[in-house]
Amino acid sequence: MSEPNSGEKAGKDTMGSHTRNVLTVKKIASSKGKKLRDGGGLWLVTKGSGRYWILDYRFGGKRRQMGLGPYHSVGLAEARLKAEAARSILRSGQDPVEHRRTEEASMAASVADGVMTFGKYADAFVDNAVSAGRWRGKKTEARWRNMMTNHAAQLREKEVAAVGVQDVISVVRPLWGKKQETAEKLREAIERVLDAAKVEGLREGDNPAAWRGNLEHVFHKPDAISRTSNHAAMPWRELPAFMGALRQVDTIGASALEFTILTAARSGEVRGAVWDEVDLEAKLWTIPAERMKAGKIHRVPLSDRAVEVLQEMKSKKLNDFLFPGVGVRKPISSNTMSKSLRENGGAGVTVHGFRSTFRDWVTEATTFDGDLAEMALAHAVGDAVARAYARSDALEKRRQLMADWAQHCASAK
C-alpha cells in the first residue's frame, strides 16, 4: 500500500504526532475521501467497496502498516482504542504486527504439542490473556494463575477433552461454603477455560463447569450463602418518585447518580468516564476495555434525558471527566454518589443496587428479552461458542430499551 498521504513527509503523522482524534462519525459519513486521517498514524482508507482502519508507524527505522479491521465492524472509538494498544506495544520496544503474530502462534503451538492437558491449555489461556492486555492489573493475573495451578491442581494432568462434571466438583466442593468467593471464581474460571477449548475444537458437548442446569443442582445457590446488604436495591416501582426528587438537586453528585441510573452502569465506569468516550450527536458512550470489569469494550446508548444530563455537565466542565471532582484532573470520589443517594431518600439502598432495580424492571414490567438486559448490564450472554459467533451487541435494540427505562424513571406523578 502506498503512503497514506503522498503530500506529507514520511513519518510526519506516525506515532510521534500529537494531533489526535481529528475524525468524527459525522465527518466519516459525509466524506468521500479515500484516505481519512485521524492522527497519531491512524487512517481510514477505502479499498475496493470497503473502508478499513490502518495504523501507520515506524519500527526499526522502517515504515510499517497494521490493519485494525473494517469500518463496518470496528467503529471510530474502537479503532482508536486498538491503535492506542498498538502504540503501547510499540513504546515497549516491540513491533505491534509481530507481537500479534506471536500471540496467534502461541495457542496454535500449544495445541500442536502433543496431548492437550487442562493445565497446559489453562496456562496458555492465561498467557494469551496477559499478552492481549485482557486484565487491568497484576492482581487478576496472579489470581488466575493461583486458581489454575493450585486450586485446580487435580485437573492439570487430565486431557482437556476428558474433564467431566465430577472432576470439576472435586476441586470446587472443598471451597464451597468455606471460601465462597474463591469457589465461585474458580468455577467461573474453569468454565471459561473449557468454553475456550470447545471453541478451538479441543472438546465437545456441554460444559461440565456450567452453573445453570448443571452445578446449581449440586451446590447451594451462591446467593443463599453469600448474600449481603452491600448491594441493596430500590424496588423499581419506587424509583420514579426518587428520580423526581433527585432531579431537583443541582449538584455534580446528583447528576452523576442520575446518569448512572439511566445507563444502568457501574459507578466506577461513570466516575472514570471522560469526554472523549462520548459522542453526544450519536447519543453514544463507548467505554474502553481497560475500564470494564469483563475487559471488553462496552457501548452504551444514551437516552434523551441522559444526553441532557451530559449537556448540563458540559456547561460546567472543569476537566476531562464527565463528572469532575474537587481536585485538578480528578473525577468525583466514590462517596459522592452515595451521599446524594442517602440525602435524597435513598437511605438503605446502594448505588450498585440500581443495576438490580433495572434488571427487575425489565423482567417484571416489560416484554424485552432477558439477554438484552444482560447485554445492557455488560454481562456475558450465552456460552463461549455463542459469544464467539455473535457479531452484534444489539445496540439499536438496547437503545429502545434504555429509552423505555428513562421513560419509567421519569414517570412519577
C-alpha positions in Angstrom: 0.0 0.0 0.0 1.2 3.5 -0.8 1.8 6.1 1.9 -1.4 7.3 3.4 -0.9 10.8 2.0 1.8 11.5 -0.5 1.6 15.2 0.3 3.0 14.7 3.7 6.6 13.7 4.5 7.1 10.2 5.7 6.7 10.0 9.5 5.0 13.3 9.9 1.8 11.7 11.1 3.1 8.4 12.5 3.5 7.5 16.2 5.1 10.8 17.2 2.3 13.1 16.1 0.4 14.9 18.8 -2.6 15.7 16.6 -5.2 13.1 17.5 -8.9 12.4 17.2 -9.4 14.5 14.0 -12.3 12.5 12.7 -15.9 12.3 13.9 -18.6 9.8 12.9 -20.3 12.6 11.0 -17.2 13.5 9.0 -16.6 9.9 8.1 -20.2 9.5 6.9 -20.1 12.7 4.8 -16.6 12.3 3.3 -15.9 10.6 0.0 -12.1 10.8 0.5 -10.3 7.5 0.1 -7.8 8.3 2.9 -9.1 9.9 6.0 -6.6 10.9 8.8 -7.5 10.6 12.5 -4.0 11.4 13.7 -1.3 9.5 15.5 -0.8 7.3 12.5 -4.5 6.1 12.4 -6.1 6.2 8.9 -9.4 5.1 7.4 -8.7 4.0 3.9 -11.0 2.9 1.1 -10.1 -0.3 -0.6 -12.5 -1.7 -3.2 -16.0 -1.3 -1.9 -15.0 -1.3 1.8 -13.3 1.0 4.3 -10.5 -0.2 6.6 -8.6 1.1 9.5 -4.8 1.2 9.1 -2.2 2.2 11.7 0.9 3.7 10.1 4.0 3.6 12.2 7.8 3.2 12.2 9.8 0.4 13.8 13.5 -0.2 13.5 13.7 2.8 11.1 11.2 1.2 8.7 7.7 2.3 8.0 5.1 -0.3 8.6 1.3 -0.6 8.5 -1.1 -2.6 10.7 -4.7 -3.5 9.8 -7.1 -2.8 12.6 -10.3 -4.1 10.9 -13.1 -3.0 8.6 -15.1 0.1 9.4 -18.4 -1.8 9.3 -17.4 -3.8 12.3 -14.8 -1.6 14.0 -16.2 1.8 14.8 -14.2 5.0 15.3 -14.0 4.7 19.1 -12.9 1.0 18.9 -10.3 1.8 16.2 -8.8 4.5 18.4 -8.5 2.0 21.3 -6.9 -0.6 19.1 -4.5 2.0 17.8 -3.5 3.1 21.3 -3.0 -0.6 22.3 -0.6 -1.0 19.4 1.2 2.3 20.3 1.6 0.9 23.8 3.3 -2.2 22.4 5.5 -0.1 20.2 6.6 2.0 23.2 7.6 -1.2 25.0 10.1 -1.8 22.2 8.1 -4.4 20.2 6.7 -4.4 16.7 2.8 -4.5 17.0 2.4 -6.6 13.9 5.0 -9.2 15.1 3.5 -9.1 18.6 0.1 -10.1 17.1 1.6 -12.9 15.1 3.4 -14.3 18.1 0.2 -14.2 20.1 -1.7 -16.0 17.5 1.0 -18.6 17.0 1.3 -19.3 20.8 -2.1 -21.1 21.1 -1.6 -22.9 17.8 1.8 -24.2 19.1 0.2 -25.3 22.4 -2.4 -27.3 20.5 0.1 -29.0 18.2 2.4 -30.0 21.1 1.0 -33.5 21.8 -1.9 -34.2 24.1 -3.5 -31.0 25.3 -3.9 -31.3 29.1 -6.1 -28.9 31.1 -3.1 -27.5 32.8 -1.3 -26.8 29.5 -4.3 -25.2 27.9 -5.2 -23.2 31.0 -1.6 -21.8 31.2 -1.7 -20.8 27.5 -5.2 -19.2 28.1 -3.8 -17.0 30.9 -0.6 -16.2 28.9 -2.6 -15.1 25.9 -4.9 -13.0 28.1 -1.9 -11.2 29.6 -0.3 -10.6 26.2 -3.6 -9.2 24.8 -3.9 -6.8 27.8 -7.1 -8.6 28.8 -6.8 -7.8 32.5 -6.2 -4.4 34.0 -3.8 -5.3 36.8 -1.3 -7.8 38.1 -3.7 -9.0 40.8 -6.1 -10.5 38.3 -3.3 -12.4 36.5 -1.9 -13.6 39.9 -5.4 -14.8 41.0 -5.9 -16.7 37.7 -2.5 -18.4 37.9 -3.1 -19.4 41.5 -6.5 -20.9 40.7 -5.2 -22.8 37.7 -2.1 -24.0 39.4 -3.2 -24.7 43.0 -7.0 -24.9 43.3 -7.4 -26.7 40.0 -4.3 -28.9 40.6 -6.3 -32.2 40.3 -7.3 -31.2 36.8 -3.9 -30.2 35.4 -2.7 -33.5 34.1 -6.1 -34.6 32.7 -6.7 -34.2 29.0 -8.8 -31.1 28.5 -11.3 -33.1 26.3 -11.9 -35.5 29.2 -12.6 -33.1 32.0 -16.1 -34.0 33.4 -18.6 -32.9 35.9 -17.2 -35.0 38.8 -13.7 -33.6 38.1 -15.0 -30.0 38.4 -16.9 -30.9 41.6 -13.8 -32.4 43.2 -11.9 -29.1 43.0 -14.8 -26.8 43.8 -16.5 -28.6 46.6 -13.7 -28.2 49.2 -14.0 -24.4 48.9 -17.8 -24.1 48.6 -19.4 -22.6 51.7 -16.0 -22.1 53.3 -14.2 -19.7 50.9 -17.2 -18.9 48.9 -15.9 -16.1 46.7 -12.8 -18.2 45.7 -15.1 -21.2 45.0 -17.3 -19.1 42.7 -14.4 -17.5 40.8 -12.8 -20.9 40.4 -15.9 -22.4 38.9 -16.3 -19.5 36.5 -12.6 -19.6 35.5 -12.8 -23.4 34.8 -16.0 -22.8 32.8 -14.3 -20.1 30.7 -11.2 -22.2 30.0 -13.3 -25.2 28.9 -15.6 -22.9 26.8 -12.5 -21.6 25.0 -11.2 -25.1 24.5 -14.5 -26.1 22.9 -14.3 -23.1 20.5 -10.9 -24.3 19.4 -12.2 -27.8 18.8 -10.4 -29.4 21.7 -13.5 -30.8 23.4 -17.2 -31.4 22.6 -20.5 -31.4 24.5 -21.8 -29.4 27.4 -19.5 -27.5 29.7 -19.2 -29.6 33.0 -18.4 -26.4 34.9 -21.6 -24.6 33.8 -23.9 -23.4 36.6 -27.4 -23.3 35.1 -29.0 -26.7 34.6 -25.8 -28.3 35.9 -23.8 -27.4 39.1 -26.8 -25.4 40.5 -28.3 -28.8 41.3 -25.2 -29.9 43.3 -24.2 -26.8 45.2 -26.3 -24.3 47.2 -27.0 -21.2 45.2 -24.4 -18.5 45.9 -27.0 -16.0 46.9 -28.2 -18.3 49.7 -24.7 -18.4 51.2 -23.1 -15.1 50.4 -26.0 -12.6 50.1 -25.2 -9.4 52.0 -26.8 -6.0 52.2 -23.9 -4.4 50.2 -26.0 -4.1 47.1 -29.4 -3.5 48.5 -31.7 -2.4 45.6 -34.6 0.1 45.4 -37.9 -1.5 44.2 -38.5 -0.5 40.6 -42.0 0.9 41.4 -40.4 3.3 43.9 -37.7 4.6 41.5 -39.7 7.3 39.6 -40.5 9.2 42.9 -36.9 9.0 43.9 -35.7 10.2 40.5 -38.2 13.1 40.6 -36.7 14.2 43.9 -33.1 13.7 42.7 -33.7 15.9 39.6 -34.4 18.9 41.9 -30.9 18.8 43.3 -28.3 20.8 41.5 -25.0 19.1 42.4 -22.5 17.1 40.4 -23.1 14.1 42.7 -26.9 14.1 41.9 -26.2 14.4 38.2 -23.7 11.6 38.3 -26.1 9.4 40.2 -29.0 10.1 37.8 -26.7 9.3 34.8 -25.6 6.1 36.5 -29.2 5.0 37.0 -30.2 6.0 33.4 -27.4 4.0 31.9 -27.5 1.0 34.3 -23.7 1.3 34.5 -21.4 0.6 37.4 -20.5 3.6 39.5 -16.8 3.2 38.7 -17.5 3.2 35.0 -19.3 6.5 35.4 -16.8 8.1 37.7 -13.9 7.4 35.4 -15.8 8.5 32.2 -14.1 11.2 30.1 -15.5 13.3 27.3 -13.5 11.5 24.6 -15.7 8.5 25.3 -18.9 10.3 24.5 -20.5 11.2 21.2 -23.4 13.4 22.1 -24.5 13.7 18.5 -24.7 10.0 18.1 -26.1 9.6 21.6 -23.4 7.0 22.4 -21.0 6.4 25.3 -18.2 3.9 24.4 -16.4 2.6 27.5 -12.9 1.2 26.7 -12.0 -2.3 27.5 -9.5 -1.4 30.2 -12.2 0.3 32.3 -14.7 -2.6 32.0 -14.9 -5.4 34.5 -15.0 -8.0 31.7 -12.2 -6.3 29.9 -14.3 -5.7 26.7 -15.4 -2.5 25.0 -19.0 -1.7 26.0 -21.2 0.7 24.1 -24.0 2.4 26.0 -26.9 4.0 24.0 -27.8 7.3 25.7 -31.5 8.2 26.2 -32.6 11.8 25.6 -32.5 12.5 29.3 -29.0 11.0 29.7 -27.8 13.4 26.9 -29.5 16.3 28.7 -27.6 15.4 31.9 -24.3 15.4 30.0 -25.1 18.7 28.2 -25.7 20.3 31.6 -22.4 18.9 32.8 -20.5 20.1 29.7 -21.6 23.7 30.6 -19.8 23.2 33.9 -16.8 21.4 32.5 -13.7 21.6 34.8 -11.5 18.8 33.4 -11.6 15.8 31.1 -14.1 13.9 33.3 -17.8 13.9 32.7 -18.3 14.4 36.5 -15.3 16.2 37.8 -14.1 16.2 41.4 -12.8 18.9 43.5 -9.1 18.1 42.7 -7.4 19.1 39.5 -7.7 16.3 36.9 -9.7 14.1 39.2 -13.2 12.6 39.0 -15.8 12.7 41.8 -14.9 10.4 44.7 -16.5 7.1 45.4 -18.6 8.5 48.2 -20.1 11.4 46.3 -23.0 9.5 44.6 -23.6 7.5 47.8 -24.0 10.8 49.7 -26.5 12.1 47.1 -28.4 8.8 47.4 -28.7 9.0 51.2 -29.6 12.7 51.3 -32.4 12.3 48.8 -34.5 9.5 50.1 -32.3 6.5 49.2 -31.1 5.5 52.7 -30.8 1.7 53.0 -30.0 1.1 49.3 -26.8 1.3 47.3 -25.7 2.9 44.0 -24.8 -0.5 42.6 -28.2 -1.8 43.6 -29.8 0.3 40.8 -28.5 -2.3 38.3 -30.7 -4.9 40.1 -33.6 -2.4 40.0 -33.1 -2.1 36.2 -33.0 -5.9 35.8 -36.1 -6.4 37.9 -38.0 -3.8 35.9 -37.1 -5.5 32.6 -38.3 -8.8 33.9 -41.5 -7.7 35.7 -42.7 -4.7 33.7 -41.5 -5.1 30.1 -41.5 -7.7 27.2 -37.9 -7.1 26.4 -35.7 -10.2 26.2 -33.7 -11.0 29.3 -30.5 -11.4 27.2 -30.9 -7.8 26.0 -31.0 -6.7 29.7 -27.9 -8.7 30.4 -26.1 -7.0 27.4 -27.2 -3.6 28.7 -25.5 -4.5 32.1 -22.4 -5.6 30.2 -22.8 -9.2 31.3 -21.7 -12.1 29.2 -24.7 -13.7 27.3 -24.6 -17.4 26.3 -21.7 -19.8 26.4 -18.4 -19.1 24.7 -19.4 -20.8 21.5 -22.4 -18.5 21.1 -20.3 -15.5 22.1 -17.7 -16.4 19.5 -20.2 -16.2 16.7 -22.1 -13.2 18.0 -21.1 -10.2 15.9 -23.6 -7.7 17.2 -24.1 -6.0 20.6 -27.8 -5.3 19.7 -27.1 -1.6 20.1 -30.3 -0.3 18.4 -32.5 -2.7 20.3 -30.8 -1.6 23.5 -31.3 2.0 22.5 -35.1 1.4 22.7 -34.7 -0.5 26.0 -32.8 2.4 27.6 -35.3 4.9 26.2 -38.2 3.0 27.8 -36.1 2.8 31.1 -35.6 6.6 31.0 -39.4 7.0 30.5 -40.1 4.8 33.5 -37.6 6.8 35.6 -39.5 10.0 34.7 -43.0 8.6 35.3 -43.6 10.0 38.8 -47.0 11.6 39.1 
